[in-house]
Structures are given as structure tokens and as C-alpha cells.
């Protein structure tokens, strides 16, 4: 009985994932309003512009502890700022990039990730030709440096962009080194122990979905 | 009644999206087996390795018109090749990159996309400093060149990596130029008319989900 209560509480504390996926849309929308010098926005207007039910928006935003003022709505600046903080974009999260090939190097070169709080502090690769070089000012090391880097630079996130056949081994090495979250850019599934976060961004799977829908258009 | 039958048929023709999202995993897995010189693989082994129910795998692969042989299973080479073709990765799909900033340029530099059939033939940007230059051998043009490029180079896909406040305008321009599919890398929602495919890859939204799970770990 005590256990059951604990489970229930824990689930209530955790934000529902659909809400969490909508919040960055709201933030993007507010950034647009900000650029247009809009000062206040109502739930009704957000709902119309984003085609989300007003009740859903009010519920989603209630997780932030914010409420719109009657008739005026939300302050765009305040809501944008609160969302950015709430989503963790205002903090710095240190990460290492495993696999500095084409995609890995591309992600290291994307300053957008930095604006969203991701601070890639090191690249790791087995290619001797790039070990010791820098990508976008970030040094590339050999895999043997991983454990020390994680401890010394307070790295919590490992990003995996290695060839698919090495992905699980690399993930195991990250877990052993004490990484708390893995962001997997390979198209494979990776197994991690409980207590380690895994987030999949399967760019190439999205391509397959797009190609399939494209070919269905012609039918 | 006739209409109802038609709808039913159409839905049967279209591959279920969960299946479509699993197929690239199977392909990635087969690539790994291939690298290990494995010649045949059974549904049972795929199921164990990928932690997917055997019946699900058999159902998913039945969409390819392939059936494993009793006791031997599937030929790894044949299944890999069939999956690659089925997913559209063996064809070339011409695309333009809208917004050659940090993320756009990074994606243009990712040769992995090319291996999965995406052929970025041009970049488009408003920045006069990069118009006329090349990224990874691909020329960058001004927005005024879009319509002509789409027609001349048989471009079907537009990739959007512009600042969020310009995303909808850029999408409207792509639709007007005759693009059939939009791959949206911005964190905003984009509205497109019926008959145009929209695929969202919200990298930064995935970051928010990862940060949130990371902060829940500590609780």
C-alpha cells in the first residue's frame, strides 16, 4: 500500500511527455511574437495560431506555475523566459560527442545546440587523423581519455554518432564512465541500465517516413 | 458505402507508421550482423536482440513480401537489401536546404544523409556573404532562385533550418515553388496544404525531454 502511494506520487511529479513535447513549440512561437514586438498573448490566440485546444494550452502552461491575466493574457517576455528556464535551455549541460565523423562533426559545429543549453566539451574518435585536432574550438580525444574527461569536465551527457555496429559498445563505455544520459543519433536501439536516460533522435528513420509518405502521394 | 470501402482499402495500402519506424531499426541491426559476417538470422534471434515480440517482427517484415525459411530464417544480405530499397534509401531524392546557417550547413556536410538517399542539390540563404559559395560541393543561392531550381533540378523535398520566426514564410514559398515534402528542423509547427508531406525533426525538443528526465533522476 505504501509502495503504491509512492508510485502514484512519483507519476504525478513527472511532467507528461506530450506536454513536454509541446512546450518547445510554445517557446518557438513566443520567440516569433517577441521578434514582432508583441507584448501580451492570450490562450485563445496561442490556440488559434498553433491549432491546439485552449484548454490544453492552459493545462500545459499550468505546469510552469504561470497563469494568464484575465483579458490581457500572458506577458510574452515572461512566458518565454519561464519556458526557457523550465525546459533546461537556460542551464549548461556538459556533453561529449562520441564519433566525430560526418554527423558528429556537424552537430559539434551547430551553435544552435549551445543556445539550447548543450555544451559539447569534447569529441571522442578512434580515427588517429583527427585525434588532437579541434572542431569548432572543441578538442577531439581518443576513447582512452573518456573516463577522465567525464570526471574532470563534469560531463553528464554522451552523444552517440558512431557507426551503427559500434553503438552498443560505445554506450556501454559511456555508462561505465559515469554518464547519466545518452543522446543516440544512430538508427539502432541501445540498451542502458535503469537510472540512465536514453533519448533517440533517429534522423534517418524520419527520412524513411517522409519517403514513404511521398510515394503514397502519387497513388 | 462505396466511399467507405475506398477508405478502408486506402488505409490497408498505407504502411502503419509504427511499423515504418521499426523497419530502419531492423535495417541497422542487419548492417551490424552483416559486419559480423552472419549469413542467416531467425525471427527469434532478431526478437531477442532487439527486444521486440517475434510475432511483431514477422508482421512487420510481411509488408516487404518476404518470409523467412523454416529453421534457417532470413538471408541477412537479402533482407538488408530489401529493407533498404523498401525504405527508399536506395533511390535518390533531390532536396534543397533552406537556411544555410549553423544547422543547415551542418546537415549539408553530413554525408550520412546521402547514404540514405537524400541528395541535397542546393542551399538557399538570404545572407549575401554565403550566396555564391559552396558547402560540401553544393552551391548556395539567393531565395529568388528557388522556383527555377526546383523545376530544373527536379527537387521534391525542402529542408527548413531557418530561424523559427521565418519558418512558415519559407514553407509557404516552398509549397508555391512546387515542393512535395517539407522536412522541418525548426522547433515550430508549420502549416501546409493537403497533398504536401510534412516531417518534423525537432532536435531541440528532444533535448528538452532529455534534460527533464535527467533532472527527474535526481529526485
Boltz contact constraints between the chains, C-beta under 6 A:
constraints:
  - contact:
      token1: [A, 14]
      token2: [B, 216]
      max_distance: 6.0
  - contact:
      token1: [A, 20]
      token2: [B, 209]
      max_distance: 6.0
  - contact:
      token1: [A, 20]
      token2: [B, 212]
      max_distance: 6.0
  - contact:
      token1: [A, 21]
      token2: [B, 205]
      max_distance: 6.0
  - contact:
      token1: [A, 24]
      token2: [B, 187]
      max_distance: 6.0
  - contact:
      token1: [A, 24]
      token2: [B, 204]
      max_distance: 6.0
  - contact:
      token1: [A, 24]
      token2: [B, 205]
      max_distance: 6.0
  - contact:
      token1: [A, 24]
      token2: [B, 208]
      max_distance: 6.0
  - contact:
      token1: [A, 25]
      token2: [B, 189]
      max_distance: 6.0
  - contact:
      token1: [A, 28]
      token2: [B, 164]
      max_distance: 6.0
  - contact:
      token1: [A, 28]
      token2: [B, 187]
      max_distance: 6.0
  - contact:
      token1: [A, 28]
      token2: [B, 188]
      max_distance: 6.0
  - contact:
      token1: [A, 31]
      token2: [B, 164]
      max_distance: 6.0
  - contact:
      token1: [A, 32]
      token2: [B, 165]
      max_distance: 6.0
  - contact:
      token1: [A, 35]
      token2: [B, 165]
      max_distance: 6.0
  - contact:
      token1: [A, 87]
      token2: [B, 208]
      max_distance: 6.0
  - contact:
      token1: [A, 88]
      token2: [B, 211]
      max_distance: 6.0
  - contact:
      token1: [A, 102]
      token2: [B, 110]
      max_distance: 6.0
  - contact:
      token1: [A, 102]
      token2: [B, 111]
      max_distance: 6.0
  - contact:
      token1: [A, 102]
      token2: [B, 112]
      max_distance: 6.0
  - contact:
      token1: [A, 103]
      token2: [B, 110]
      max_distance: 6.0
  - contact:
      token1: [A, 103]
      token2: [B, 112]
      max_distance: 6.0
  - contact:
      token1: [A, 106]
      token2: [B, 106]
      max_distance: 6.0
  - contact:
      token1: [A, 106]
      token2: [B, 109]
      max_distance: 6.0
  - contact:
      token1: [A, 106]
      token2: [B, 110]
      max_distance: 6.0
  - contact:
      token1: [A, 109]
      token2: [B, 106]
      max_distance: 6.0
  - contact:
      token1: [A, 110]
      token2: [B, 102]
      max_distance: 6.0
  - contact:
      token1: [A, 110]
      token2: [B, 103]
      max_distance: 6.0
  - contact:
      token1: [A, 110]
      token2: [B, 106]
      max_distance: 6.0
  - contact:
      token1: [A, 111]
      token2: [B, 102]
      max_distance: 6.0
  - contact:
      token1: [A, 112]
      token2: [B, 102]
      max_distance: 6.0
  - contact:
      token1: [A, 112]
      token2: [B, 103]
      max_distance: 6.0
  - contact:
      token1: [A, 116]
      token2: [B, 204]
      max_distance: 6.0
  - contact:
      token1: [A, 116]
      token2: [B, 207]
      max_distance: 6.0
  - contact:
      token1: [A, 164]
      token2: [B, 28]
      max_distance: 6.0
  - contact:
      token1: [A, 164]
      token2: [B, 31]
      max_distance: 6.0
  - contact:
      token1: [A, 165]
      token2: [B, 32]
      max_distance: 6.0
  - contact:
      token1: [A, 165]
      token2: [B, 35]
      max_distance: 6.0
  - contact:
      token1: [A, 180]
      token2: [B, 214]
      max_distance: 6.0
  - contact:
      token1: [A, 181]
      token2: [B, 210]
      max_distance: 6.0
  - contact:
      token1: [A, 181]
      token2: [B, 214]
      max_distance: 6.0
  - contact:
      token1: [A, 187]
      token2: [B, 24]
      max_distance: 6.0
  - contact:
      token1: [A, 187]
      token2: [B, 28]
      max_distance: 6.0
  - contact:
      token1: [A, 188]
      token2: [B, 28]
      max_distance: 6.0
  - contact:
      token1: [A, 189]
      token2: [B, 25]
      max_distance: 6.0
  - contact:
      token1: [A, 197]
      token2: [B, 213]
      max_distance: 6.0
  - contact:
      token1: [A, 197]
      token2: [B, 214]
      max_distance: 6.0
  - contact:
      token1: [A, 199]
      token2: [B, 206]
      max_distance: 6.0
  - contact:
      token1: [A, 199]
      token2: [B, 210]
      max_distance: 6.0
  - contact:
      token1: [A, 201]
      token2: [B, 206]
      max_distance: 6.0
  - contact:
      token1: [A, 204]
      token2: [B, 24]
      max_distance: 6.0
  - contact:
      token1: [A, 204]
      token2: [B, 116]
      max_distance: 6.0
  - contact:
      token1: [A, 205]
      token2: [B, 21]
      max_distance: 6.0
  - contact:
      token1: [A, 205]
      token2: [B, 24]
      max_distance: 6.0
  - contact:
      token1: [A, 206]
      token2: [B, 199]
      max_distance: 6.0
  - contact:
      token1: [A, 206]
      token2: [B, 201]
      max_distance: 6.0
  - contact:
      token1: [A, 207]
      token2: [B, 116]
      max_distance: 6.0
  - contact:
      token1: [A, 208]
      token2: [B, 24]
      max_distance: 6.0
  - contact:
      token1: [A, 208]
      token2: [B, 87]
      max_distance: 6.0
  - contact:
      token1: [A, 209]
      token2: [B, 20]
      max_distance: 6.0
  - contact:
      token1: [A, 210]
      token2: [B, 181]
      max_distance: 6.0
  - contact:
      token1: [A, 210]
      token2: [B, 199]
      max_distance: 6.0
  - contact:
      token1: [A, 211]
      token2: [B, 88]
      max_distance: 6.0
  - contact:
      token1: [A, 212]
      token2: [B, 20]
      max_distance: 6.0
  - contact:
      token1: [A, 213]
      token2: [B, 197]
      max_distance: 6.0
  - contact:
      token1: [A, 214]
      token2: [B, 180]
      max_distance: 6.0
  - contact:
      token1: [A, 214]
      token2: [B, 181]
      max_distance: 6.0
  - contact:
      token1: [A, 214]
      token2: [B, 197]
      max_distance: 6.0
  - contact:
      token1: [A, 216]
      token2: [B, 14]
      max_distance: 6.0
